[in-house]
Amino acid sequence: MKNLLLFTIGLLLIINPGWTQTASIKKSPPLSEAAPQSVGISPERLKKLDAMLEEALQNDEIPGLVALVARNGKIVYHAAKGKADAEDGKAMSKDAIFRIASQTKAITSTAVMMLWEEGKIRLDDPISKWIPEFKSPQVLQDFRYADTTYTTRPANKEITIRHLLTHTSGLGYGVIDGDERMKMIYQKAGIVDLYTTEHISIAENIKKLAILPLHHNPGEKYTYSEGLDVLGYLIEIVSGMPFDQFLRKRLFDPLGMNDTWFYLPDAKASRLVKVQRKVDGQWENFPVTFYDPQYPITGAKSFFSGGAGLSSTAKDYATFLQMYLNGGELNGVRILSRKTIETMMENQIGDLWSGAKHYGLAFGVVTPDGVAEGGIGSEGTFDWGGYFNTQYFADPQEKIIGILLKQTSQTSGDQTGWKFRQMVFTLLDD
């Protein structure tokens, strides 16, 4: 019997020399559609969720949306409703492409942790090790509104990669910053906050940003910032590849995220949803303000914002989240170790946040207080959103993903975000 077993193993190795390697690889399937009841989701309750979204459209709270719910790697709800363009009345489609803005941050953070896994960086390394302009950071002290001049004092420590990942670096966010002084300083310096159609590189932008004053000493407070833009530049330096190419080669292509781009190929441009706002009771396409809504179709196409630059579809982003729910693997491609993901989900900023969520290395993460609050998922559910009214969440305990993509700005009255999330967790029927 023993000789027969050895003979069989030998034969397998001759037929397939890679058998010993491939047999041990955990391989989860790509996302696919399935009947709700097959993964413990109530079809009747899904109808109620769908009716809620339909009612929001009928009440003119939003012009259009794409929503997706998946459980155990199976898409059980994927709907497109309303209009993708207020001017020509184009109907929304399931494969519509949305500017996901700050949902880019989790993707950039993932890329950083891929390099960390390779031993290229350490989380508590000072960023000045790679970007020397960040050496000897200064904190804003006095500011003169009349001419935007200011004085500074030396920060008590250097900015680290961990500070940048967790928005505790002290950097600001320019035009969307909560401090008027920082808005003025960043504007005067010509800092790009979201993205641009102008010809500029992330290296140019970050080197200008590096010499500006901080809100506070690194690590002292949580201040939403351009830290992930800095890390996009770090990825270029450490990997030796342009940031967009790194994401394409190392993340998007391996996962099959073919609709996620900084700048859309011509063949995909017609699927981009217009940014819309309501004026005098009517939806209209958004004009050019501090950003050009024609991004990511037109312009120089040279700036890759790690904090806000990507556009994507509901299914592509669900694919990215499913990789996390699978412990870092999808369809036989391992992006991260499950141990790395455990670190990323831990509270990285102590009591700088408290209550329903703590902040990890890429996401807000639901705490026991959040579970008690209700309607936002199990402990460990991770989430974030985007400037143009996009939201996502993923619950590792229930293996459920919810994505709700809209594309509006400067509007009020939209209640679909909290309602959608609250109702998704009522769908469980197992």
Secondary structure, 3 states (H helix, E strand, C coil): CHHHHHHHHHHHHHHCCCHHHHCCCCCCCCCEECCHHHHCECHHHHHHHHHHHHHHHHCCCCCEEEEEEEECCEEEEEEEEEECCCCCCCECCCCCEEECHHHHHHHHHHHHHHHHHCCCCCCCCEHHHCCHHHCCCEEEEEEECCCCEEEEEECCCCCEHHHHHCCCCCCCCHHHCCCHHHHHHHHHHCCCCCCCCCCCCHHHHHHHHHCCCECCCCCCCCCCCCHHHHHHHHHHHHHCCCHHHHHHHHHHHHHCCCCCECCCCHHHHHHECCCEEEECCEEEECCCCCCCCCCCCCCCCCCCCCCCCCEECHHHHHHHHHHHHCCCEECCEECCCHHHHHHHHCCCCHHHCCCCEEECCCCEEECHHHHHHCCCCCCCCEEEEECCCEEEEEECCCCEEEEEECCECCCCCCCHHHHHHHHHCCCECC
